[in-house]
Amino acid sequence: MTRALEGKTALVTGSTSGIGQGVVEAFAARGANVVLNGFGRADDIEALRARIATEHGVAARYDTADMSQPDAIEAMVAKAIAEFGAVDILVNNAGIQHVAPIDEFPVEKWDAIIAINLASSFHTIRHALPAMKRRKWGRIINVASAHALVASPYKSAYVAAKHGVAGLTKTVALEVAELGITVNAICPGYVLTPLVKNQIPDTARARGITEEQVVRDVLLAAQSTKQFVTVEQVASLACFLASDDAASITGALLPIDGGWTAH
Ligand code: NAD
């Protein structure tokens, strides 16, 4: 493994689980210092942080910031910049899901999904950008979704938030295009993480079908490969976007979805 990201600092929101954890591991393996964030048991998170630091010989920090709280986001980014000089690579990944018909959609779930899956990226970006501009180098990678490109029923808040992330990605990319900073969105299809596993029972209830039918006929119905995307595949794309070879990729919404959005 080349240490292509040595000297860089990466902050990955929602990196105590699933895709975010995979991305943080991949960046650390390439020599980047990392800031972890997300929820979970304190012991588990400390074990993860310590293992990443030791295994890869990098600085690994953990920040408890709740991505629904703008003040906490500001403090998290400020602390990372104070310690490392900049957040060179910002990955907006934290996300939650709720599945329900729109006329039964709980208002507090709508508000939480818009805050965590969309507004948090506005806040991390606005606080991280000045230091990226000073260094004339930066990578902003938004983990959006195939649902940034197409919709599915019963996911109104999630699809609205992810389409919002697509617009935010393109807009910020244009604003910073001449400054050595790229802004892209990764749009995964289904990856079998806790976020997906947890929505299987709700989807089964909402559609009146079994959980096995949800996997076969709903989740993987449009995913032409009939395979879940893996965390490692998404992390590998993030590493490429963080590399100098990807300097001309900006404002892009990149599907990694087993052919889902080719339909
Ligand atoms: P996950 O549930 O495994 O991980 C989500 C992470 O976000 C966890 O670390 C969790 O603690 C954190 N998080 C949740 N709420 C938070 C908050 N308020 N503040 C800080 N952290 C918070 O889910 P995942 O599947 O790895 O999802 C990661 C991202 O990938 C999400 O944005 C999701 O929408 C997106 N995505 C996932 C899939 C998939 O199939 N799994 C597909 C497309 C896009």
Residues whose N, C-alpha, C, O or C-beta is under 5 A from the ligand:
A	BS01	NAD	G14 S15 T16 S17 G18 I19 G20 N37 G38 F39 A65 D66 M67 S68 N93 A94 G95 I116 V143 A144 S145 A146 P188 G189 Y190 V191 T193 P194 L195 V196
